[in-house]
Amino acid sequence: MSASPTSTLTGTTRRSLTNDPVLTVEDLRVQFPTDRGDFNAVNGVSFTLNKGERFGLVGESGSGKSTTALAIMRMIKPPGRIASGRILLHRDGDTVDMATLSPEQMREMRLSAVSMIPQGSMNSLNPVRRVRDHFEDSILAHNEKATKGEIAERMNELLAMVGLPVTTGKLYPHELSGGMKQRVCIALSITLAPNVIIADEPTSALDVVVQRRVMETLGHVQDLIGASVLFVGHDMGLLAQFVDRVGVMYRGKLVEVDTIQNIFTAPKHPYTQMLISSLPTLAERGAFRKARSASDAATAASIAATAATPGATS
């Protein structure tokens, strides 16, 4: 089935979209030193994420989309650095530039104001600790006075929100399926009901059925806590069914931003046009099936002719 900008993966009537920004990224640049000088992995990226919105960042591998997400979380590892730009979080009537916060101030913002669902749940969960320990660490990092009973109650609530039984808390990561691990990561990301959820390719390495369940879970928890979602990925079909607007990244720059409908039907930038033209269509699928059927028929006829030939060997 071809990607359609009109299909809905997690349709809901509860989500309220506004033009009020919750996150504004202005002229963001992330640099990495090389023998030839500083390399701009993210080069002057600017966009706005509104309250209740689902905004997608799409592009080929190495385009800078995941680096942009990490920069927003202030998780760029040395020798990489945020060279310039502002990362404005609009919250409770105040605006904070997260690019200027101290490490301790930014630590307090993570999970409570902005959180991330990592790309690989297998690598983000500690394999020697039970699921409940991950929730305990997350909550105690922001509230040292939280009791074990309060933590267990919150964990059970979060697990129920993502469709997992409360017994999941007793398990180790290796005892969970890929989809269950990803849903645990979603539950961890909303522990403190953040304003912004950054989902960095949350369905990578999952089959299409599990992908759909994970995306439905993400849409469901967004509705429940009233968050905005920044979805990072390269699967245009998946984005078409989930996001409201999409930004196309190419060589570290945001080359086009528009509604998902307009990106599919009237792309403006040459790279966006090539990206959309590379997607399979129903007509191409039908042509492929006809060609494959003709090829299969020719192969079957050849095998039959060989088998009917006296002295023929395999």
N, C-alpha and C positions, 0 to 999 in steps of 0.2 A: 504494500500500500504506500502510495506516495505521501510525502509530508504535506499537510494542508494547514494554512494559516487560520482556517475557520473552525478546525476541530478543537475540542476542549477535553483536556485530560482530567482536570480537577475542577470542573465547573462548579460554581457555588453562587448563591444569591446573597450570602452574608458578607462577602468581602466588599469593603467600602473604599473606593478609590477617590483620592483628592489630589489637588494640585499643590498641596502643602509639602515642601521638601522635608525629608527626615535625614538624608545624607547628600552632601554636595561635595564633589571632587573637582578641584580647580587646578589645572595646569600641573598635574602630577608627573614627576620625573623620577625614575629609579635607575641608578647607575651601578655598573659593575666595572672595576678596573681591568684593563687588558694591557698587553705589551704595546698596543697601538693607541693607548689612551682610554678614556672612559667610554663605556658602551651604554647607550640609553635603551635598556630593556623595556621601559615604559617612557614614552616621549611626549609629554604635554597632554595627558589625558584629562578630559573634563566631562562630567555628566552629573545628572541629578536623579536621585531615587526618591520618589514621592511616598507618602504614607499609604500603606496598603497595597503598594504596587509590586509587581514582579518584573524586574528588569534583567534582561539576559545580556551576557557578554559572550560573543562567539568569535571564533577565529581558529586558524590552523595552529598546530603545535609550534610553540616558540613565538607566538604573536604578542605575548605579554599579558594575556588575560589572567592567568593564575598569579603572576607577579603583581598585578594591580590589586587583586584580592588580598594577597599577603601584605602589601603595602598599607592597605586600609586597616588591617589588623595590627600593623606595626610589627610584623614578624619577618621582615627581610633580614637574612643572616649576613654578617660581615663575610667578605669585604663589600658586599652590596650595601647600598644606602639610598635613602630617600633624599635626592639632591635638592628638590624644590617642590612647591605646590602646597595646597591646603586640603585637608580632609575634615570637612565641617559636619559635625553631628548636631542636628537640631532636636532638642529633647527638653520637655517640660518648660517650654518657653525660653530656654537658653540655647546658645550656640557655642559649641566647643570645637576648637581646632585640634583634632587628635594628633596631628603631625607635630605639635609643639608640647605635648604632654610628657612628663617625666616617665621613666619606666614603671614606677610604682603607680602613678596615676593611670597609665594605660592598662596596667594589670587589673585595676579595679573596674575599668570600662569593659574589658573583655568578659563576655558571658552575661553581664548585667545590662549592657547597652548594645553591644555588637558581638555576634558570635559567628563561628565558622563550622560548617559541616565539612570534614576533610574529604579529600579525594579517595583515599583508601582506608576503609574502616579496619581492615586487617592490620594495617601498620599503625593506626592511631590508638587502638585499644591495647593496654598492657596485657600480654598473654599470661602472666603469672598472677594476675589479680582478678577477683570476681567482678562481675558487672556492678554490684552494689558498692564496691570500693571506689569505682570511678565517680559515681554520684556523690559519695561521701567527700572525696577530694575536692570536687567542684564546689560543693556547698560550703564546706569549711574554709575554703580559700577566700570566701566573701563574708562568712558569718561564723567566726570561731566558737560562738556560744550555742550553735545549733546542737540539739540533743540527738542521740541515735534514733529515738522515736520520731522526731520531726523529720530527720533525713529519710528514714524508711517510708514515712507517710508521703513525702514529696516524691520519692523515687517511684513508689507504687502508682501515684497519680500520673507521673510522666510516662511510665511504661504503658499504662492504660490508654493514654492519649495517642500513642503510636501503635496501638493494637497488639501489644505483647503481654503475656501473662505475668503476674507479679513474681512468679517463681523464676523468671529470667534473671532476677537480681542475684540468685545463688550460683549462677553458672559462670564458667570461664569462657572467654571469647572463642576458644577452639570448639566449644560445644554448641555454638550457634551457626546457623547457615549464613551465607553472604548477605541475604536480605535482612535477616534479624540483626546482624552486626550493624548494618547501615541504619536501621531504625533505632538501635541503641544510641548511635551517634547523633541522630536527629533529636532524640529525647535529651541527651546531654546538652545539646546546643540551646535548648529552650529552658534549661533548669531555672534560670532567673528571669524568664520572659523578656528577652532583649527586644529592642526596637528594630534592629536590622539582623537578618540571618543571611550569611554569605554561604552559598552552597557551591563548593568547588568540585564540579563533575561528580556529584554524589552517586551516580549510577554506573560509574566505570567498572568494568569486569563483572557486571551482572547481566543475566539473560533478560530478554525483552519483557517477559511476564513479571519478573521481580522488579525491573525498572519501573514498570507502570505502578506497582504497589508502593514502591518507595516514593514516587512522585505524588501519588495520591495522599500518602502520609504527610509529606512535606506541605502540600496545599492545605490539608486538614489542620495541622498544628499552626500554620500561619493564620488561619481563620480564628482559631481558638484564642491566640494571644494578641492578635491584631498587629502583627509585625509586617515589615516589608522584606522582600527577598531579592537578593542579588544572586542570580543564577549564572554560574560560569560553566561553559561547555562548548563542544564542537559538533554536537548532534542537532542539526537544524530541525529534524523531525520532532525531537523531544521538546526543543524550545518553542516550536510552533504551537504545540499543544498546551504550553504552560505559561509563557510570559506575556506581558502586555506590550512592552517595548523591548527593542533589542539594539545593542551597540555592536558594531562590527569592528574588530581589531585586526590590524595588519602592520607588521613590522614595528610594533610598539606604539602605534598611533590608533586612535579611535577615528576611523575614516567615515563612519556613517551611523547615525542614530535616528530611529523612526519606529513607528508602531510595527508590530509583527506582520500585520496585514500589508502595509505599504512596502516593507522589506521584501516580501514574497512577490507582490504584484507589480511594484514599480521601483526596483532598486536603482540607486543613482550612481554610486561609486563603481568604477570598473571592476574592482575586486569583489564587491558585493554581487555584481551581475554574474561574474564567473562562478561565485560560490553557489548562487541560486541555480544557475544553469547546470551545475554538476549534479543536482539532485535528480534521482530517478522519477519518472512519471508513469502514470498508469498505461499510457500508450506505449512507452518503451518496455514496460513489463510485458504487455501483450505481445509485442514484437519479439521479445526474448523467448517467450513461451512457444511461439510459432516456430522460431528458428530451432529451439531445442527439440521440439516435437519432430521436426523434419530431420534433424540430426539423429535422433533416437531411432526413427523409422529406417534411415539409411544404414545405421549400424546393425539393427536387427536383421535387415535384408542381407547384409554382408555375412553375418554370422550364419544365417539359414543357408545361404548359398555355399559357404565353406563346409558346413556340416553335411550337405547333400552331395558334396564332391567325393567320389570314391578315393580312398587312400588318404583323405585329408587328415592331418594330425593337429593336435592342439599345441 
